[in-house]
């Protein structure tokens, strides 16, 4: 009798496993595949952080190429860039560094 119960238990476990596997496969088949972010054009996998910064610097430089013509605008842009640099340093001002500062001109 014990052998028969063990055999039935094993068959029941195997049947449960087959049912679970079939349910997982059915659920996976019911979900349509979503296009990747790259396929949707949100990102490009060949973009590295360095490349993104390089592209941003290039675009920023192109947009501000006329700044040299206006001294007040040039000074304001330089101050803005100093503020951005300070924020990237975590609030530590470049003026706090012991390194000599470059003269603006």
C-alpha positions in Angstrom: 0.0 0.0 0.0 2.9 2.4 0.9 4.5 1.8 -2.5 1.3 2.6 -4.3 0.8 5.8 -2.3 4.4 6.9 -3.1 3.9 6.1 -6.8 0.7 8.1 -6.9 2.4 11.0 -5.1 5.2 11.1 -7.6 2.8 11.0 -10.5 0.8 13.8 -8.9 3.9 16.0 -8.4 5.0 15.4 -12.0 1.5 16.3 -13.2 1.6 19.5 -11.1 5.0 20.5 -12.6 3.7 19.9 -16.1 0.6 22.1 -15.4 2.8 24.9 -13.9 5.2 24.8 -16.9 2.2 24.9 -19.3 0.7 27.8 -17.4 4.0 29.8 -17.6 4.4 29.1 -21.3 0.8 30.2 -21.9 1.3 33.4 -19.9 4.5 34.2 -21.8 2.8 33.6 -25.1 -0.1 35.9 -24.2 2.2 38.9 -23.5 3.2 40.6 -26.7 6.8 41.5 -27.1 7.4 45.2 -26.5 9.9 46.9 -28.8 13.1 47.8 -27.1 13.9 51.5 -26.2 16.5 51.4 -29.0 14.0 50.2 -31.5 11.6 53.0 -30.4 14.5 55.5 -30.9 14.7 56.5 -27.2 18.3 55.5 -26.8 21.2 54.2 -28.8 23.3 51.5 -27.4 26.4 52.9 -28.9 26.0 56.1 -26.8 28.5 56.1 -23.9 28.5 58.7 -21.2 31.7 60.3 -22.6 30.1 60.4 -26.1 27.0 62.1 -24.7 29.0 64.7 -22.9 31.1 65.3 -26.0 28.0 65.8 -28.1 26.5 68.1 -25.5 29.8 70.2 -25.3 29.9 70.5 -29.1 26.2 71.6 -29.3 26.7 74.0 -26.4 29.8 75.5 -28.1 28.0 75.9 -31.4 25.1 77.7 -29.8 27.3 80.1 -27.8 29.8 80.9 -30.6 28.5 84.5 -30.7 29.0 85.0 -27.0 32.5 86.5 -27.5 30.9 89.5 -29.3 29.2 90.7 -26.1 31.5 91.1 -23.0 28.5 91.2 -20.5 27.0 88.0 -22.0 30.4 86.3 -22.0 30.9 87.1 -18.3 27.4 85.8 -17.4 28.0 82.6 -19.3 31.3 82.2 -17.6 29.6 82.7 -14.2 26.9 80.2 -15.2 29.5 77.6 -16.1 31.3 78.2 -12.8 28.0 77.5 -11.0 27.5 74.3 -13.0 31.0 73.2 -12.2 30.5 74.0 -8.5 27.2 71.9 -8.5 29.0 69.0 -10.2 31.7 69.2 -7.5 29.0 68.8 -4.9 28.7 72.4 -3.8 32.4 72.8 -3.4 33.4 76.0 -5.2 36.4 76.0 -7.5 37.5 79.1 -5.5 37.9 76.7 -2.5 40.6 74.8 -4.3 44.2 75.5 -3.6 45.0 75.4 -7.3 45.6 78.8 -9.0 42.6 80.0 -11.0 42.8 80.8 -14.8 42.3 84.4 -15.5 39.2 85.2 -17.5 39.6 87.2 -20.6 
